[in-house]
Amino acid sequence: MDTDQGENRGTSRRALLKCMAWAGTGVVWTVSGGVPRALSIGEAFAAAPDGFTFVQISDTHIGFNKEANPDPNSTMQAALDSFAKLPKRPAMIIHTGDVTHLSKPAEFDTAEQIMKGAKFETHFVPGEHDVIGDDGKQFFARFAKEANPGGWYSFDQGGVHFVGLNNVQNFEKSKAGGFGEDQLEWLEKELKGRGSSTPIVVFTHVPMWPIYPQWGWATEDAPQALSYLKRFGSVTVLNGHIHQIVQKIEGNVTYRTAMSTAFPQPPAGEGPAPGPLKVPADKLRSVIGIREVTVVPAKPAAVTDLALA
Amino acid sequence: MINSLLRNTLVAAAGCVLLGLAGGVLTHKVAAAGSAQITIQNFDFEPRALTVAPGTEVTWFNGDEEPHNIVNADLGQPRLFRSPGLDGGEKYFFTFDKPGTYRYICSIHPHMEGTIIVKAPG
């Protein structure tokens, strides 16, 4: 479980420092060959790729009210508004969880209102903050009616096979993210008949590789899920949870964690705990943001991370 | 509301335990061990292991800015207690009546683990 920690720690720290260095300048991130690089907005626009384009948002944490971001409603709204600046209108939104902060009904109401205003088709998976106290009943009733009883589902769009997985309700057993046997069995059957040239996008809240298990930044039974995925030519795994950009490439599988729209977290192992990272208020929007993903068959997905400011 | 309801019920239950022991030498000690506090700080339960007498009301105080909860997690056993999400500065109470060892976690951050050991004094 603890392989690659050093490498990942390095990557995440570099990513954050770079991002901080670009604070306030309208930073646009692109990831090419696993190395994040900042682009000017003009460059990003010129590079609008062909293919199926969607956006990922994550960790909106509606209900959070501490110093790191006293107004997550506004930053979530700003994230949705920023889609208008993209070179191509995204076909849909993937939300990779922690929609709310404390699973309170009022938080779900607010999040639902903000999402409705955006008028985009949206697919959600829960974060651990969305399933507190009620085993996810409110979350699934509002945001994932299409899901199986355990909270996982799949669909096809734009020639891509999308798989939404729930790795936040097996925590007691895993001590980190976990899928559980039923979900893994479903995944195996679900993928069995598909041609290996189908591009696959997996989205789930907790990273599927062990970034830092001491802080729960890992999915215990992910290797089994990977064993079903690795025969496909293009697999993109999108996560949230750690509120920063970290990526890893392993064969045909690329893993990418996204920024939050609410507040950043420290790089793995820096400081005592993975709580909200306070940055000066005028710098906040340079370390939170959205992600644009474009899938072209037979190639790795093109991923662009965009800070809000 | 559920929390306070639960609390009242359990305080009542603890009262029964005390009544049951009335006249015994243990009564005074159990009453004296009526409460104990665990502070959550930097994603850790302090103390991680706490030994209390039956009937003790244990309070968890969340001293972090991040929310936490307290969820009994003894695999294969029915769940005895589960708090709602506690935001920074909030508390949860639970009264332990039956001797035993109770493991719990924060289900939001499952690497946070604690244990309550309930045993009669003496």
Boltz contact constraints between the chains, C-beta under 6 A:
constraints:
  - contact:
      token1: [A, 66]
      token2: [B, 65]
      max_distance: 6.0
  - contact:
      token1: [A, 102]
      token2: [B, 67]
      max_distance: 6.0
  - contact:
      token1: [A, 102]
      token2: [B, 85]
      max_distance: 6.0
  - contact:
      token1: [A, 128]
      token2: [B, 108]
      max_distance: 6.0
  - contact:
      token1: [A, 132]
      token2: [B, 85]
      max_distance: 6.0
  - contact:
      token1: [A, 133]
      token2: [B, 84]
      max_distance: 6.0
  - contact:
      token1: [A, 171]
      token2: [B, 107]
      max_distance: 6.0
  - contact:
      token1: [A, 171]
      token2: [B, 110]
      max_distance: 6.0
  - contact:
      token1: [A, 172]
      token2: [B, 73]
      max_distance: 6.0
  - contact:
      token1: [A, 175]
      token2: [B, 110]
      max_distance: 6.0
  - contact:
      token1: [A, 175]
      token2: [B, 111]
      max_distance: 6.0
  - contact:
      token1: [A, 216]
      token2: [B, 109]
      max_distance: 6.0
  - contact:
      token1: [A, 216]
      token2: [B, 111]
      max_distance: 6.0
  - contact:
      token1: [A, 272]
      token2: [B, 42]
      max_distance: 6.0
  - contact:
      token1: [A, 273]
      token2: [B, 42]
      max_distance: 6.0
  - contact:
      token1: [A, 273]
      token2: [B, 43]
      max_distance: 6.0
  - contact:
      token1: [A, 275]
      token2: [B, 65]
      max_distance: 6.0
  - contact:
      token1: [A, 275]
      token2: [B, 66]
      max_distance: 6.0
